[in-house]
Amino acid sequence: MFITPAYAQAAGAGDTNSMLMSLLPFALIFVIMYFLILRPQQKKVKDHAELVKNVRRGDTVVTSGGLVGKVTKVVDDDQIEFEISDGVRVRQMRSMISGVRAKGEPAKEKDSAKESAKDDAAAK
């Protein structure tokens, strides 16, 4: 079996332009993933760390387990103690706090309560 000279020649060194064009879709996918997934996640983690760091005595906290209570003591950098009922105090890791309401912040009203108040005012 003889190999013709056309097949025996080595392939060209490759064009740098074609190599760049073949890597362009991967770079584009990475950039899109960074702006749609990674960057918002980093911002969310940063905001949560700031929220947890600023927990003070008297704040109302909501834990990731669904407990709602008033902070009675900040134990250390990792733990807080909060009261979920009269005389019932619980220690919780700060990282497990999912939300904080400041001192004296009222609970959010439901839309139906607002609408019924408007209807009562309109009826009078």
C-alpha positions as CSV (number, residue, x, y, z in Angstrom):
1,M,0.0,0.0,0.0
2,F,1.3,3.3,-1.1
3,I,0.3,6.6,0.4
4,T,-0.2,9.3,-2.1
5,P,1.8,12.5,-1.4
6,A,-1.4,14.5,-0.8
7,Y,-2.3,12.4,2.3
8,A,1.2,12.0,3.5
9,Q,1.8,15.7,4.0
10,A,1.4,16.9,7.6
11,A,-1.6,19.0,8.3
12,G,-1.0,22.7,8.4
13,A,0.2,24.3,11.7
14,G,-3.3,25.7,12.2
15,D,-4.5,29.2,11.8
16,T,-4.4,31.2,15.1
17,N,-7.5,33.0,13.9
18,S,-9.5,29.7,13.6
19,M,-8.3,28.6,17.1
20,L,-9.5,31.9,18.6
21,M,-12.8,31.4,16.9
22,S,-13.2,27.9,18.3
23,L,-12.5,29.2,21.8
24,L,-14.8,32.2,21.6
25,P,-18.0,30.4,22.4
26,F,-16.5,28.9,25.6
27,A,-15.4,32.4,26.7
28,L,-18.7,33.8,25.9
29,I,-20.5,31.1,27.9
30,F,-18.2,31.8,30.9
31,V,-18.9,35.6,30.7
32,I,-22.7,35.0,30.6
33,M,-22.6,32.6,33.5
34,Y,-20.5,35.0,35.5
35,F,-23.0,37.8,35.1
36,L,-26.2,35.7,35.4
37,I,-25.1,33.3,38.2
38,L,-21.9,34.0,40.0
39,R,-22.1,37.7,40.5
40,P,-25.6,37.8,41.9
41,Q,-24.8,34.9,44.3
42,Q,-21.7,36.7,45.6
43,K,-23.8,39.8,46.2
44,K,-26.4,37.8,48.1
45,V,-23.7,36.2,50.3
46,K,-22.2,39.6,51.0
47,D,-25.6,41.1,51.9
48,H,-26.3,38.2,54.2
49,A,-23.0,38.5,56.0
50,E,-23.6,42.2,56.5
51,L,-27.1,41.5,57.8
52,V,-25.8,38.9,60.3
53,K,-23.0,41.1,61.4
54,N,-25.3,43.9,62.3
55,V,-27.7,42.0,64.6
56,R,-28.2,43.8,67.8
57,R,-30.1,43.3,71.1
58,G,-33.7,44.1,70.7
59,D,-33.9,43.2,67.0
60,T,-36.5,40.7,65.8
61,V,-34.9,37.9,63.9
62,V,-36.3,35.1,61.6
63,T,-34.3,32.0,61.5
64,S,-33.9,29.6,58.5
65,G,-35.9,27.1,60.5
66,G,-38.9,29.5,60.7
67,L,-38.5,30.6,64.3
68,V,-39.3,34.3,65.0
69,G,-38.0,35.9,68.2
70,K,-36.5,39.0,69.8
71,V,-32.7,39.0,70.4
72,T,-32.0,39.2,74.2
73,K,-28.2,38.7,74.1
74,V,-25.4,38.6,71.6
75,V,-23.3,35.7,73.0
76,D,-20.2,36.0,70.7
77,D,-19.3,36.4,67.0
78,D,-21.0,33.1,66.2
79,Q,-24.0,32.9,68.4
80,I,-27.0,34.9,69.6
81,E,-29.7,34.2,72.2
82,F,-33.2,35.2,71.4
83,E,-36.6,34.8,73.1
84,I,-39.3,33.0,71.1
85,S,-41.9,33.2,73.9
86,D,-42.1,34.5,77.4
87,G,-39.3,32.9,79.3
88,V,-38.3,30.6,76.4
89,R,-34.8,31.5,75.2
90,V,-32.9,29.8,72.4
91,R,-29.3,30.0,71.3
92,Q,-28.8,30.1,67.6
93,M,-25.8,30.3,65.2
94,R,-25.7,33.7,63.5
95,S,-25.3,32.1,60.1
96,M,-28.7,30.5,60.4
97,I,-30.5,33.9,60.5
98,S,-32.5,34.5,57.4
99,G,-34.0,37.9,58.2
100,V,-33.8,40.8,60.6
101,R,-36.4,43.3,61.5
102,A,-35.2,46.4,63.4
103,K,-36.5,47.5,66.8
104,G,-40.0,48.8,66.6
105,E,-40.5,47.9,62.9
106,P,-44.2,47.0,62.5
107,A,-45.3,43.8,60.8
108,K,-46.3,44.2,57.2
109,E,-50.0,44.6,56.6
110,K,-51.8,42.4,54.2
111,D,-53.4,43.9,51.1
112,S,-56.8,42.7,52.1
113,A,-56.6,44.7,55.4
114,K,-55.7,47.8,53.5
115,E,-58.6,47.3,51.0
116,S,-61.1,46.7,53.8
117,A,-60.0,49.9,55.5
118,K,-60.4,51.9,52.2
119,D,-63.9,50.3,51.7
120,D,-64.9,51.3,55.3
121,A,-63.7,54.9,54.7
122,A,-65.5,55.1,51.4
123,A,-68.7,53.8,52.9
124,K,-68.8,56.6,55.5
